[in-house]
Amino acid sequence: MTETKGTDNNNGAIPGGHILEAAFVDPAYEFPNAAFKLENYGSEDKDSNNNTNLQQGDDNKIKSLKVKQQKVTTTETVVKYRGFPFWKCCKSEETQVIESYNEPDPKDVKSALEEQKRRRSEERAKTREIEREAALKYKQTGQPHDSWTEQQRIKAVSEEQSKLASLRHKSGNQWYRNVPEGLFIYRLDTSTAELTLVSPPNPKTDRKNLVREMVVAHAYPSLDESRRGIVVIGVDGTETTLIACDQRTALTWLEVIDLMIGRIECMLNEQDGHAEMMPNDLTSKDFQQMENQYTNLAAYSNTLIRVGAGTAPKSKAGQRAMGGPAGVYYSIDLVVEEDGKELDDETLESIAKRRAVIKDSWDFYRMVCSLLRDRKKYDACFERLKSDPVYPYLNSMAGLNDTSNSFKTVTQPKGKGFNTMTKTQQAKALIEKANDALPSLVEMCKTLAGSLGLEEVGVGPIKEVSPAIKKAERKYDGDVLKVTDYCRALLVVKDLATLLALLELVRNSFGPVVRRVKLSTLKSDYPSLAGGYRDCKINVELKGHICELQIHIWPMWLICGVDGFRHFRHSTEYATDSFPDSFDALEGLDRKTRAEIIIMAEEAVAAMPLDTLEWHQEKYILDYFAEVGIFMKHGMFAWAEVTLRQLIKLRISSPDIGLDHHETRQLQTYLEACLRAQHKHKEANEIAEEVAKAERARKKGQKKAQNPQDDNWFTSCTSPTSWFSYGEDDKNVVDPEEELRLKREVKASRNRWKQIRAERFQFLDTPNDES
């Protein structure tokens, strides 16, 4: 960030402030236009985007290598005679040097080329490793990978700022005359609130409506679908709409204008002795400090995006994020007061540290949005599972030793000398037994998967000492014997009918070793696991050790896959189930922090502008959804509205979601709130009625699914198996009619299961089968 000294002719200038410059689109031209083509870069800019020092072509490659030189001499043999022109004798030959020069030694060239090839191969291997780490991190945390260290970022920002400063200096008066056609360069001086056009008009510019100068009084977001427009109003009532070349420029200018107006109002109130009228008890110095820190962070973030931090600079997304040639006109300069007293400015190191803190806040908030989004997916999935014809039958089962954590009756068998061991020693002894039992558990999984045709089967690693002790302390008052998943495996069943078949198969084939069947999280009257997940757990005793078999249902499993445990762990750790709404995570944040988090949000979506987003790009859809929450909390309802409308379109166009999906309806609910905040009550009422109508239809569909009308299903229930008791959920029903209805429903569901069993699972019919 550079410094600019205020001038005496700026009447009414406020001490301090900043000068912002940025490129905006001329309305007479289409966007994107030629200004975004790489060939429009200046020569220095081209060099800065060249990521390799090696030249193209064999000759240039050799010239770029540092190898030994050898002297090469070109000679020719000249024949001479003695005598007269018409008579020659005494022939002789003489060698003459024609040319002498140095060239690379071929042996050294070959060696150097091989070394260069090896070095490039290593670099490519490192790049691939970084990409693998990026994919793994995104899979585990949902966050993109950034391989840059803090020092690399600071160095890159410093070099980029120096390069642009040098480019501007060399260009001199031509800097604004060489602006690509179709762009305007506007300057905003926050010390005087003046907006000035500093570049010449374009050939197609509408000069009649062109605003060249304005003293800004107010600004607000436009409803442009690209979310790059801001409407600026002058003190004389003049109004103009500026369309920035990227979203982050529009956001930065709007926030800076808002801070500038707040600072001016506070200063006028202080001068008039009306300090009590200041908003939120903020002084003009507070606004000035917020403006300084915000502009510093915005400039630092913009430069990071320009140099390609966190993106692939050669990719289309990376080029979009970097902003093209128009981005070189983005600048923020600090104004110095006339008396020569410089304002305190942050160093790049302090800005980088502050950015890291804000980035962590954004990552946490985004993670909360992700967790609650998946929670709603799990809840919606469970509602669909409850409409399965066999669900009432499953819901009536009580399981085996299915108790809560604090009253867990199934524990690991005590080994010899357990009473004298420490917790760590006990955990190690149990881990040894788990290793002995693992092969038997694997064979059990193979048998079950082979019989039922299951494709998703997994055997987890043996639980280590530290996680085992932590789990015991968290759930079982420190009793490591109650930890029954030292040795664990998972099976994914296709549907509820396959789950019932698996339970019957386990009873028939492995009944004597079964110690527990936990079905409670799959029952409608019981809470889910943290984060909304629901599954079935079976504990079996193998080789004197209790193992755990986790049975997942495919529609539930499909939401997070193997990352379901990460979702459960984070939901437990951060108690996200206590958040009614993901945007509640922003409660208590002050204005400055919200504005800075928006900068981080724009970093996250820089490579994917809103108007280029597609329905399958879930990462960016989540980023934009999280940003909507900050917009709403920050009072930027217009841009929240624009973003929500685009997200709703994408959800409707998605083949897996559509209009009636709970995510689409949730987005419509947020859109309704944004419209009401802007006093657009008519459209808000229409959306509210549409959402309410969809909710009524959904509940009606659930009720119809839970009350089947097929009279052929209403047959008597056979006797229960030795494992389960049925109708346990009916014991609390007081209304006799309701009790009768539930019993009829269970009987019908059980009969439906018998039909499916006969069609798909005939192998379950054995002589000892009671059902």
Order of alpha helices (4+ residues) and beta strands (2+ residues): beta-beta-alpha-alpha-beta-beta-alpha-alpha-beta-beta-beta-beta-beta-alpha-alpha-alpha-beta-alpha-alpha-alpha-beta-alpha-beta-alpha-beta-beta-beta-alpha-alpha-alpha-alpha-alpha-alpha-alpha-alpha
